[in-house]
Amino acid sequence: MSRATTAEHVAQTGFTVHTRGRGFSEITEKVAEIVSASGIHTGIAHVFTAHTSCSLIICENADPAVRGDLERWLARAVPDGDSIFEHDAEGPDDMPAHIRSILTGVSLTLPVHGGKAQLGTWQGVFLWEHRVDPHQRKVTVTVLGH
């Protein structure tokens, strides 16, 4: 049985997102720049944030009402200050932010083709801050392929 082999390459870059508090920061262009600069033509891009109270999502990027609806829905599902939460060391939004992060996830994987991250026409990559106060969030993009 013959096996095709290709040389794999890995590129990794990090950046910081300065949030304004709860809400969305679009990072689509930054991720696209990193993928393009990686020199990788075909592969995957893994996007990760090393935090427990924000998340990464792929979402509709044309109508901001979609993100507003998501925020309102999640606020209803996981309200700040709910009496069932024991963990509130950093305030009433502390445990809800952790739950929101777990539910929505801290990493994404995007296909790379033609040296570009493949997203649909109306898709954008967003860091979703779940804390009320502003934070500095670190994001790492790892591009693997050839």
N, C-alpha and C positions, 0 to 999 in steps of 0.2 A: 504494500500500500504506500503510495507516495503522499507526502505531506508538504503542503506549501508553507514556506516560511517567509515572513516579512519582518523587517527591522521595526521594532516598536520604539517610540520616543515618548518621553514624558516631559511636560513643562508645567511648572507650578508657580502661581503668583497670588499674592494676597493684597487686599486693600481694605480700607476702613470706610464704613458708612456712618455718617453723623446723623442720627435720627432727631426728629423734633418732638419725640414722644410718640404715643400710640398712633399708629397709622402706617402708611406704606411709603417706601423709598424705592423708586424704580432703578434697577441696576442692569437692565438689559444691555445698554450701550457699553458699560464697563466690561461686562462678561464677554460681549462680542469683540471688543478690542483685545482682550487677553487671548481669546481663542485665535484671532487673526494673527497676533504677534507670536503665537506658539510655533508657527511653521508647520503645524500638523494639518494634513489635508483631509484625512478620513479617520474617525475615531469617536471618542466620547469626551465630553467635558463634565466633570463632577464639580458642583458648586456646594460649598459647605460653610456654615457659620458655627463657630465654637461657643455658642451661648445657649442658655436654658430658658430665656424669656423673650426670644424673638424667633422668627421662622423665615423660611424661603418658600415662595410659591410661584407657579406659573399661572398667570391670570389674564383676563381680558385687559388690553392696554388702551383701548380707544375711548371707552366711556367710564369716567371715574365713579359714576353711580354704582357700578358693579362692586368696586372696592368698598364703597360706603355701605352697601347692602351686606357685604361679607362681614364688615366690622360690627354692624348692628346685630346680625344674626349670631355672631360669636359672643357678643356682649350679653345677649339673652341666654345663650347656652352655658356660658361660664361667667357669671356676674362677679364684679369686684365686691369684696367684703362679705361674701356669702358665709353664713354662720357655720356651715359644715367644714370650713377650712381651719385646720389647726396651724398650719405654717403661714405666718404673716409677719415674719421678722423685718421685712422691708416695706410694710404697709399693706393696705387692703387689695392692691393690685398684684402682690407678690405671687401667691399661689395660683391665681387665675392666669397669670402670664406663663407660668410653668406648664399648666394644663394646655393652654392655647398652643404653646410651642410643640408639645408632644402630639397634639391632634393634627397639627398642620405640617410638622416636620422641619428639620434643620439642614436637609440636603436635597439636591436635585441632580439628575443626570440628563444631559442633552446630547443628542447625536451631533457629530461634526461631519460635514461633507463639503467638499470644495473649499476647505479652510474656514468655514463659517459654521457657527452654531445654528442648528436647524430649529426654527420656531415657526409656528403658524402665523398667518397674516395678522391676526388680532391678539397674539400672545406676547406677553412681556414677563420678565423676571423681576420679582419684587422681594425686598426684605420687608417683612411685616413685623414692626415693633409692637410688642404687647404690653410694655410698661408705659405708664402715664408720663413719666419724666423723660427728657432726652438722654440718649446713650450713644457711645461710640461702639459700633459693632464691627468685628473683624470677619471678613469673608475670604475664603481660600478657593481658588479655581485651579483644578488639576486637569490638564488636557493630556489624554493618552491616545496614541495612534501612530499613524505613519503619513 
